[in-house]
Amino acid sequence: MKTVLTLPPAQLAPLARGYAAAVAAKRRWTIGGIALLAVLSLLSGWIGQVDPVKFWSGLPRFASYFYDIVPRLRLETFFADIAEWFWNFDGWLALLWDTLLIAYVGTLFGAIAGFFLCFLASANVTRSASVRFGARRTLEFCRTVPEIVFALMFVYAFGFGPMPGVLAIAIHTAGALGKQFSEVVENVDMQPVEGMTATGASYVETIRFGVVPQILSNFVSYTLLRFEINVRGATVLGFVGAGGIGKELISSIRQFYYADVSAILLIVIGTVFLIDWLTELLRHRLLSLNEAGR
């Protein structure tokens, strides 16, 4: 049976006072940080002309808009009302399928580009500072310019249709995933890499057999997450003529076809929820396999 040693009160008192002083100092820093954050938030709102009065006065109108766009469904004619509400369901599904394809192809091309650039941007596998600088600045440019700006440029160059949407999503995805991929690469175990380098393996062989097996599941997980984001982004890109259901949605909004707006929104929201749920299950499965493999 182990005995717990206790110090005499004369020795415990200074330690207790030191502990209490450390706790009090940490509490003061926490309270001061919260107060500073609150002051900076209020100051930012004031400089940015965020008007709380205008917000609260407009909030009921915002809620009433959604109330107005949903048609009134009567119990005695419920199914007929639903059929009338979703009168163009097949056409909207076809446009939604175009949106999904735009998001899928754009995500695929962007992930491939980000995959190759991420190794050049990682300090632990690329020793050349100039190569890393060029790769990182390229990725920054791709993810800094908003997708809708790229889409407007490509619509001007190639005309309306899915191509501008695919290109815009691919470029932005390459920048976003390339950054995330490079951070994963910089946290890999370097022992396999150093071992292969010592045996005379080339740069490509070192990446292929020393790095990729460690990070592949994380790459797939990030790509699936980005696909979810791109489905929503592809819908918005349709507002500027980049194809998909977004073009039909903005047309209905401009022509005040409120019932069509709510029907399209429900279809898009339901689809995004389904995609989020499926990709989340797949991501968790991949991450659990990755943890089991370690």
VOPAGU-2260 file (C-alpha; in pm, 1 decimal, decimal comma):
REM VOPAGU-2260
SITE   aa  ch    i         X         Y         Z
SITE  MET   A    0       0,0       0,0       0,0
SITE  LYS   A    1     144,4     332,5    -106,3
SITE  THR   A    2     152,9     627,1     126,9
SITE  VAL   A    3      95,6     982,7      11,4
SITE  LEU   A    4     365,0    1219,6     129,4
SITE  THR   A    5     247,4    1559,1     251,5
SITE  LEU   A    6     459,1    1865,5     298,6
SITE  PRO   A    7     462,1    2061,8     619,8
SITE  PRO   A    8     227,9    2363,2     631,3
SITE  ALA   A    9     523,9    2599,8     624,8
SITE  GLN   A   10     626,5    2462,3     282,5
SITE  LEU   A   11     272,3    2428,5     145,9
SITE  ALA   A   12     172,1    2788,0     214,9
SITE  PRO   A   13     411,9    2949,7     -39,8
SITE  LEU   A   14     314,0    2693,1    -303,2
SITE  ALA   A   15     -56,1    2755,3    -241,7
SITE  ARG   A   16      -4,5    3131,6    -263,8
SITE  GLY   A   17     190,5    3092,3    -588,9
SITE  TYR   A   18     -81,5    2871,7    -736,6
SITE  ALA   A   19    -354,4    3116,8    -634,2
SITE  ALA   A   20    -155,3    3404,2    -785,2
SITE  ALA   A   21    -110,3    3213,8   -1113,3
SITE  VAL   A   22    -483,0    3133,2   -1130,3
SITE  ALA   A   23    -573,4    3495,3   -1057,5
SITE  ALA   A   24    -332,2    3620,1   -1326,0
SITE  LYS   A   25    -477,1    3380,2   -1581,7
SITE  ARG   A   26    -829,8    3489,8   -1487,4
SITE  ARG   A   27    -734,3    3855,3   -1532,3
SITE  TRP   A   28    -582,6    3782,9   -1874,2
SITE  THR   A   29    -897,8    3594,6   -1979,2
SITE  ILE   A   30   -1131,6    3870,7   -1865,2
SITE  GLY   A   31    -910,9    4133,4   -2026,5
SITE  GLY   A   32    -902,3    3940,0   -2354,3
SITE  ILE   A   33   -1280,5    3903,4   -2360,4
SITE  ALA   A   34   -1324,6    4274,6   -2283,2
SITE  LEU   A   35   -1078,7    4370,0   -2557,1
SITE  LEU   A   36   -1254,9    4143,2   -2805,5
SITE  ALA   A   37   -1591,1    4298,1   -2716,8
SITE  VAL   A   38   -1454,8    4652,1   -2759,0
SITE  LEU   A   39   -1292,0    4568,9   -3092,7
SITE  SER   A   40   -1612,5    4400,3   -3214,0
SITE  LEU   A   41   -1822,2    4704,8   -3124,4
SITE  LEU   A   42   -1566,8    4936,4   -3281,8
SITE  SER   A   43   -1557,1    4727,1   -3600,7
SITE  GLY   A   44   -1936,5    4731,3   -3621,3
SITE  TRP   A   45   -1943,7    5108,5   -3574,8
SITE  ILE   A   46   -1675,9    5169,1   -3840,5
SITE  GLY   A   47   -1843,1    4920,8   -4076,4
SITE  GLN   A   48   -2179,3    5095,1   -4025,5
SITE  VAL   A   49   -2351,4    4786,8   -3889,3
SITE  ASP   A   50   -2683,6    4927,5   -3768,7
SITE  PRO   A   51   -2857,2    4707,0   -3508,1
SITE  VAL   A   52   -3177,1    4910,7   -3538,6
SITE  LYS   A   53   -3192,1    4851,1   -3911,7
SITE  PHE   A   54   -3122,1    4481,8   -3855,5
SITE  TRP   A   55   -3406,7    4431,6   -3607,6
SITE  SER   A   56   -3648,7    4640,6   -3814,2
SITE  GLY   A   57   -3570,1    4442,2   -4129,9
SITE  LEU   A   58   -3568,8    4099,4   -3969,7
SITE  PRO   A   59   -3950,0    4058,9   -3987,7
SITE  ARG   A   60   -3944,9    4144,4   -4359,2
SITE  PHE   A   61   -3674,4    3884,1   -4411,7
SITE  ALA   A   62   -3889,9    3619,3   -4243,6
SITE  SER   A   63   -4201,8    3730,4   -4430,6
SITE  TYR   A   64   -4024,3    3682,2   -4764,3
SITE  PHE   A   65   -3989,6    3308,9   -4702,1
SITE  TYR   A   66   -4349,0    3298,2   -4582,2
SITE  ASP   A   67   -4465,4    3467,2   -4902,7
SITE  ILE   A   68   -4278,0    3241,5   -5145,9
SITE  VAL   A   69   -4425,1    2919,5   -5005,3
SITE  PRO   A   70   -4767,2    2848,1   -5157,3
SITE  ARG   A   71   -5060,5    2772,7   -4933,5
SITE  LEU   A   72   -5132,9    2402,0   -4919,1
SITE  ARG   A   73   -5488,4    2292,3   -4847,6
SITE  LEU   A   74   -5564,9    1953,7   -4699,7
SITE  GLU   A   75   -5846,8    1871,0   -4945,2
SITE  THR   A   76   -5626,0    1947,9   -5249,3
SITE  PHE   A   77   -5288,0    1871,2   -5093,1
SITE  PHE   A   78   -5143,4    1646,7   -5366,2
SITE  ALA   A   79   -5276,4    1868,1   -5643,9
SITE  ASP   A   80   -5115,7    2170,3   -5477,2
SITE  ILE   A   81   -4785,9    1985,6   -5446,4
SITE  ALA   A   82   -4799,1    1886,4   -5814,2
SITE  GLU   A   83   -4870,5    2246,4   -5911,4
SITE  TRP   A   84   -4592,0    2373,5   -5687,3
SITE  PHE   A   85   -4333,3    2139,1   -5840,9
SITE  TRP   A   86   -4477,3    2162,4   -6191,0
SITE  ASN   A   87   -4132,2    2161,3   -6355,4
SITE  PHE   A   88   -3974,5    1900,8   -6128,9
SITE  ASP   A   89   -3818,5    1699,7   -6413,4
SITE  GLY   A   90   -3669,6    2009,6   -6572,9
SITE  TRP   A   91   -3529,2    2133,4   -6244,4
SITE  LEU   A   92   -3377,7    1793,3   -6170,8
SITE  ALA   A   93   -3204,7    1800,3   -6509,0
SITE  LEU   A   94   -3058,8    2142,5   -6430,4
SITE  LEU   A   95   -2960,8    2023,3   -6083,8
SITE  TRP   A   96   -2782,0    1728,8   -6242,7
SITE  ASP   A   97   -2585,7    1978,6   -6453,9
SITE  THR   A   98   -2492,4    2163,6   -6133,7
SITE  LEU   A   99   -2371,5    1841,8   -5970,7
SITE  LEU   A  100   -2163,7    1756,2   -6276,5
SITE  ILE   A  101   -2010,5    2104,3   -6278,5
SITE  ALA   A  102   -1918,5    2065,6   -5911,1
SITE  TYR   A  103   -1785,6    1712,3   -5963,8
SITE  VAL   A  104   -1568,0    1787,4   -6266,8
SITE  GLY   A  105   -1442,4    2113,2   -6117,4
SITE  THR   A  106   -1357,1    1939,0   -5791,1
SITE  LEU   A  107   -1181,4    1655,9   -5974,4
SITE  PHE   A  108    -960,6    1882,8   -6185,9
SITE  GLY   A  109    -893,2    2115,0   -5892,4
SITE  ALA   A  110    -798,3    1826,4   -5663,8
SITE  ILE   A  111    -556,6    1689,1   -5924,6
SITE  ALA   A  112    -390,6    2029,7   -5964,6
SITE  GLY   A  113    -376,2    2080,9   -5587,4
SITE  PHE   A  114    -229,0    1732,0   -5545,2
SITE  PHE   A  115      69,6    1805,9   -5766,7
SITE  LEU   A  116     127,0    2159,4   -5639,1
SITE  CYS   A  117     106,2    2069,8   -5270,4
SITE  PHE   A  118     434,5    1876,9   -5274,5
SITE  LEU   A  119     614,9    2171,3   -5434,0
SITE  ALA   A  120     473,0    2399,4   -5162,7
SITE  SER   A  121     578,2    2174,4   -4871,1
SITE  ALA   A  122     902,4    2266,3   -4697,5
SITE  ASN   A  123     986,1    1913,6   -4580,9
SITE  VAL   A  124     988,8    1754,9   -4928,7
SITE  THR   A  125    1092,1    2049,9   -5149,4
SITE  ARG   A  126    1419,2    2212,4   -5046,5
SITE  SER   A  127    1425,0    2483,8   -5315,1
SITE  ALA   A  128    1297,8    2809,2   -5163,1
SITE  SER   A  129    1219,9    2957,6   -5504,3
SITE  VAL   A  130    1008,7    2656,3   -5606,2
SITE  ARG   A  131     818,0    2668,2   -5277,4
SITE  PHE   A  132     764,6    3042,7   -5314,0
SITE  GLY   A  133     625,4    3004,5   -5666,7
SITE  ALA   A  134     396,9    2714,0   -5571,7
SITE  ARG   A  135     262,2    2887,7   -5261,8
SITE  ARG   A  136     193,7    3216,5   -5442,2
SITE  THR   A  137      16,1    3025,6   -5719,0
SITE  LEU   A  138    -206,6    2851,0   -5467,5
SITE  GLU   A  139    -275,8    3181,7   -5291,7
SITE  PHE   A  140    -383,3    3346,2   -5616,8
SITE  CYS   A  141    -614,1    3055,5   -5703,7
SITE  ARG   A  142    -797,2    3060,6   -5370,9
SITE  THR   A  143    -794,1    3438,6   -5313,5
SITE  VAL   A  144    -988,9    3541,2   -5623,9
SITE  PRO   A  145   -1359,5    3457,2   -5565,8
SITE  GLU   A  146   -1511,4    3185,0   -5779,6
SITE  ILE   A  147   -1777,6    3417,7   -5915,7
SITE  VAL   A  148   -1507,9    3655,5   -6046,2
SITE  PHE   A  149   -1340,7    3370,2   -6232,2
SITE  ALA   A  150   -1682,5    3264,2   -6362,8
SITE  LEU   A  151   -1755,1    3614,6   -6496,8
SITE  MET   A  152   -1419,0    3620,2   -6674,4
SITE  PHE   A  153   -1476,4    3278,8   -6831,3
SITE  VAL   A  154   -1833,9    3363,5   -6931,1
SITE  TYR   A  155   -1693,9    3664,5   -7115,4
SITE  ALA   A  156   -1432,0    3443,4   -7285,0
SITE  PHE   A  157   -1628,5    3125,5   -7357,1
SITE  GLY   A  158   -1992,7    3232,2   -7334,9
SITE  PHE   A  159   -2272,0    3091,6   -7121,2
SITE  GLY   A  160   -2274,3    2726,4   -7020,7
SITE  PRO   A  161   -2110,9    2475,8   -6787,3
SITE  MET   A  162   -1749,9    2536,4   -6898,3
SITE  PRO   A  163   -1704,6    2868,9   -6711,3
SITE  GLY   A  164   -1843,3    2709,2   -6396,8
SITE  VAL   A  165   -1612,3    2407,9   -6421,1
SITE  LEU   A  166   -1304,5    2626,0   -6478,7
SITE  ALA   A  167   -1392,3    2866,5   -6196,9
SITE  ILE   A  168   -1450,0    2586,8   -5946,8
SITE  ALA   A  169   -1138,8    2397,6   -6058,1
SITE  ILE   A  170    -909,3    2697,3   -6009,1
SITE  HIS   A  171   -1049,2    2789,1   -5668,8
SITE  THR   A  172   -1048,0    2425,5   -5557,5
SITE  ALA   A  173    -684,5    2385,0   -5661,2
SITE  GLY   A  174    -585,8    2677,3   -5440,4
SITE  ALA   A  175    -792,1    2567,2   -5140,4
SITE  LEU   A  176    -705,4    2197,4   -5152,6
SITE  GLY   A  177    -342,1    2264,5   -5241,1
SITE  LYS   A  178    -304,5    2462,2   -4918,2
SITE  GLN   A  179    -472,7    2191,8   -4709,4
SITE  PHE   A  180    -279,5    1913,7   -4881,9
SITE  SER   A  181      55,2    2087,7   -4822,2
SITE  GLU   A  182     -18,3    2118,0   -4450,5
SITE  VAL   A  183     -89,4    1744,2   -4437,4
SITE  VAL   A  184     234,4    1669,3   -4622,6
SITE  GLU   A  185     437,7    1884,3   -4382,6
SITE  ASN   A  186     313,8    1672,5   -4089,1
SITE  VAL   A  187     406,4    1329,1   -4226,7
SITE  ASP   A  188     658,3    1098,5   -4064,8
SITE  MET   A  189     988,7    1180,1   -4236,3
SITE  GLN   A  190    1165,8     853,7   -4149,5
SITE  PRO   A  191    1038,8     665,9   -4460,2
SITE  VAL   A  192    1126,7     966,3   -4675,8
SITE  GLU   A  193    1477,2     994,7   -4534,0
SITE  GLY   A  194    1527,8     619,4   -4568,3
SITE  MET   A  195    1432,4     622,5   -4936,2
SITE  THR   A  196    1647,3     928,2   -5001,5
SITE  ALA   A  197    1945,2     751,8   -4840,2
SITE  THR   A  198    1900,6     453,8   -5073,9
SITE  GLY   A  199    1914,9     679,8   -5380,5
SITE  ALA   A  200    1544,9     703,8   -5465,8
SITE  SER   A  201    1440,5     984,9   -5696,5
SITE  TYR   A  202    1217,7    1272,5   -5589,6
SITE  VAL   A  203     912,1    1119,5   -5757,3
SITE  GLU   A  204     980,5     776,0   -5605,8
SITE  THR   A  205    1022,5     931,0   -5261,7
SITE  ILE   A  206     688,6    1110,5   -5289,9
SITE  ARG   A  207     511,9     808,4   -5438,0
SITE  PHE   A  208     625,9     547,6   -5184,8
SITE  GLY   A  209     731,8     753,3   -4882,4
SITE  VAL   A  210     468,8    1029,4   -4859,7
SITE  VAL   A  211     154,0     937,3   -5053,1
SITE  PRO   A  212      67,3     622,6   -4850,9
SITE  GLN   A  213      66,5     834,4   -4534,1
SITE  ILE   A  214    -161,9    1110,2   -4658,6
SITE  LEU   A  215    -391,9     954,0   -4917,1
SITE  SER   A  216    -691,1     904,3   -4685,2
SITE  ASN   A  217    -669,1    1264,0   -4561,2
SITE  PHE   A  218    -652,8    1387,9   -4919,0
SITE  VAL   A  219    -967,6    1197,1   -5009,0
SITE  SER   A  220   -1143,7    1329,7   -4698,2
SITE  TYR   A  221   -1056,3    1691,6   -4781,3
SITE  THR   A  222   -1163,0    1641,7   -5142,7
SITE  LEU   A  223   -1503,7    1508,6   -5038,6
SITE  LEU   A  224   -1549,8    1804,1   -4806,4
SITE  ARG   A  225   -1459,4    2040,2   -5089,0
SITE  PHE   A  226   -1710,6    1871,1   -5318,4
SITE  GLU   A  227   -1986,9    1956,0   -5070,5
SITE  ILE   A  228   -1880,1    2320,4   -5078,1
SITE  ASN   A  229   -1855,8    2323,1   -5457,0
SITE  VAL   A  230   -2212,1    2194,3   -5501,4
SITE  ARG   A  231   -2336,1    2507,1   -5326,2
SITE  GLY   A  232   -2085,2    2720,3   -5513,5
SITE  ALA   A  233   -2192,0    2580,0   -5850,6
SITE  THR   A  234   -2550,0    2683,6   -5775,0
SITE  VAL   A  235   -2441,9    3043,3   -5715,3
SITE  LEU   A  236   -2225,3    3047,9   -6028,9
SITE  GLY   A  237   -2539,7    2985,0   -6230,6
SITE  PHE   A  238   -2643,6    3340,4   -6138,6
SITE  VAL   A  239   -2384,7    3475,7   -6383,3
SITE  GLY   A  240   -2463,6    3227,9   -6659,0
SITE  ALA   A  241   -2218,5    2953,0   -6567,0
SITE  GLY   A  242   -2475,7    2677,2   -6616,1
SITE  GLY   A  243   -2684,6    2463,8   -6386,0
SITE  ILE   A  244   -2990,9    2530,7   -6178,1
SITE  GLY   A  245   -2863,9    2865,3   -6053,0
SITE  LYS   A  246   -2960,5    3027,6   -6381,9
SITE  GLU   A  247   -3319,0    2908,0   -6341,7
SITE  LEU   A  248   -3323,6    3024,5   -5979,4
SITE  ILE   A  249   -3207,9    3378,3   -6053,1
SITE  SER   A  250   -3450,8    3396,7   -6346,7
SITE  SER   A  251   -3740,2    3302,2   -6117,6
SITE  ILE   A  252   -3629,6    3558,9   -5859,3
SITE  ARG   A  253   -3612,5    3837,3   -6118,1
SITE  GLN   A  254   -3954,9    3751,5   -6259,3
SITE  PHE   A  255   -4113,1    3723,1   -5911,1
SITE  TYR   A  256   -4214,5    3359,1   -5961,9
SITE  TYR   A  257   -4220,6    3304,9   -5586,9
SITE  ALA   A  258   -4354,5    2949,8   -5595,6
SITE  ASP   A  259   -4079,9    2845,0   -5836,5
SITE  VAL   A  260   -3816,6    3007,5   -5615,1
SITE  SER   A  261   -3926,0    2811,3   -5308,9
SITE  ALA   A  262   -3953,7    2485,4   -5504,5
SITE  ILE   A  263   -3603,4    2521,7   -5648,9
SITE  LEU   A  264   -3460,6    2615,3   -5309,5
SITE  LEU   A  265   -3616,3    2309,5   -5148,2
SITE  ILE   A  266   -3475,1    2082,0   -5418,9
SITE  VAL   A  267   -3126,7    2232,4   -5384,3
SITE  ILE   A  268   -3134,0    2223,6   -5003,4
SITE  GLY   A  269   -3252,8    1862,6   -4999,8
SITE  THR   A  270   -2980,7    1761,6   -5244,2
SITE  VAL   A  271   -2709,2    1937,5   -5045,9
SITE  PHE   A  272   -2828,6    1775,2   -4723,7
SITE  LEU   A  273   -2815,4    1432,8   -4888,2
SITE  ILE   A  274   -2466,8    1492,4   -5030,0
SITE  ASP   A  275   -2341,4    1626,0   -4696,6
SITE  TRP   A  276   -2474,3    1320,7   -4515,1
SITE  LEU   A  277   -2328,3    1068,8   -4760,9
SITE  THR   A  278   -1986,5    1235,0   -4784,7
SITE  GLU   A  279   -1970,4    1274,6   -4407,4
SITE  LEU   A  280   -2025,6     901,8   -4363,3
SITE  LEU   A  281   -1756,7     828,2   -4620,4
SITE  ARG   A  282   -1511,0    1075,8   -4464,7
SITE  HIS   A  283   -1554,3     925,7   -4117,7
SITE  ARG   A  284   -1506,0     579,8   -4264,4
SITE  LEU   A  285   -1182,1     685,1   -4434,9
SITE  LEU   A  286   -1050,0     855,4   -4122,7
SITE  SER   A  287   -1128,3     550,4   -3909,0
SITE  LEU   A  288    -943,4     328,0   -4157,1
SITE  ASN   A  289    -651,1     568,0   -4147,7
SITE  GLU   A  290    -637,5     559,7   -3767,9
SITE  ALA   A  291    -662,2     180,2   -3769,0
SITE  GLY   A  292    -373,3     158,9   -4015,1
SITE  ARG   A  293    -144,5     356,3   -3786,9
